[in-house]
Amino acid sequence: MVTIVNTNTNTMRPAARIERKFFILPRNISFARALLRHICRPDTEYPEEQINSLYFDTDDLEQYVRSSSGEFRKDKVRLRWYHTIEDHQETVPVFVELKSREGFASSKQRQRLLVPAEQLEPSCRGAGIIPRTTLVDTITSFGHYLEKPLRPIITISYWRYRFTEMLTGARVALDCNIRSSIVSRELGYGERELRLEGAVIEVKGDRMELPLTLRRLRLLDIDWSRFSKYSGCLDSHLAEPGTMARLWPSGRMVET
């Protein structure tokens, strides 16, 4: 049984925020974390944790195509939960999320649900974890009307370190150890799990220009990226095993 908690009654679209992403080479991940700890303040409530997401898409992978092609306007629908599941837990909070993006500006709406812990087992994720009607009704309550049916495609898990830039309050995250598993059986090559190389730094705030302190991130040999965990992980599963740079984000060369 799925229980809706703290129903979202706000029909206004949330304020957009500017989001910039920077790809981090594997050799620089430890340096990136040390640098962020030096120039930012670790989040006081959730400084680090594992994030898990089940992404939904249409039969023709419309959201994946839009993300991979870099279209100005795109949406993503996912179910998200945090940490690993403990043996004693009977129910687990999950969040239905709609992330909308226009260029650099993004907004997110979410609804908290409680689901039986067993519904999050890998064997159950192909069924969507929550009833399809609950998913559709929740997305509709956000003011977003689906033109095509959605189905579960892929689960993605990663470890996130959260920080706050002290002068502007911009939120900064370092996401690493990005792993994914296909739940749609007809996609990919039947591999249980793939791990994407590298990491990504996300900076979210109310302005395009990076805060002065964060400009020191250039020490990491980084540049702006359209990095998308969803499209990057799905790219890896769709590429033939043995393909060069299969486990690297699109457009990135294998590190030598």
Stockholm file with secondary structure:
# STOCKHOLM 1.0

chainA/1-256         MVTIVNTNTNTMRPAARIERKFFILPRNISFARALLRHICRPDTEYPEEQINSLYFDTDDLEQYVRSSSGEFRKDKVRLRWYHTIEDHQETVPVFVELKSREGFASSKQRQRLLVPAEQLEPSCRGAGIIPRTTLVDTITSFGHYLEKPLRPIITISYWRYRFTEMLTGARVALDCNIRSSIVSRELGYGERELRLEGAVIEVKGDRMELPLTLRRLRLLDIDWSRFSKYSGCLDSHLAEPGTMARLWPSGRMVET
#=GR chainA/1-256 SS CCEEESCCCCCSCCCCEEEEEEEECGGGHHHHHHHHHHHEEECSSCSEEEEEEEEEECTTCHHHHHHHTTCSEEEEEEEEEESCCCTTCSEEEEEEEEEEEETTEEEEEEEEEEEEGGGGSGGGGGGTSSCHHHHHHHHHHTTCCCSSCCEEEEEEEEEEEEEEETTTCCEEEEEEEEEEEECSTTSTTSCSCEEESSEEEEEEESCSSCCGGGGGGGGGCCCEECCCHHHHHHHHHHSCTTCTTTTSCTTCCCCC
#=GC SS_cons         CCEEESCCCCCSCCCCEEEEEEEECGGGHHHHHHHHHHHEEECSSCSEEEEEEEEEECTTCHHHHHHHTTCSEEEEEEEEEESCCCTTCSEEEEEEEEEEEETTEEEEEEEEEEEEGGGGSGGGGGGTSSCHHHHHHHHHHTTCCCSSCCEEEEEEEEEEEEEEETTTCCEEEEEEEEEEEECSTTSTTSCSCEEESSEEEEEEESCSSCCGGGGGGGGGCCCEECCCHHHHHHHHHHSCTTCTTTTSCTTCCCCC
//
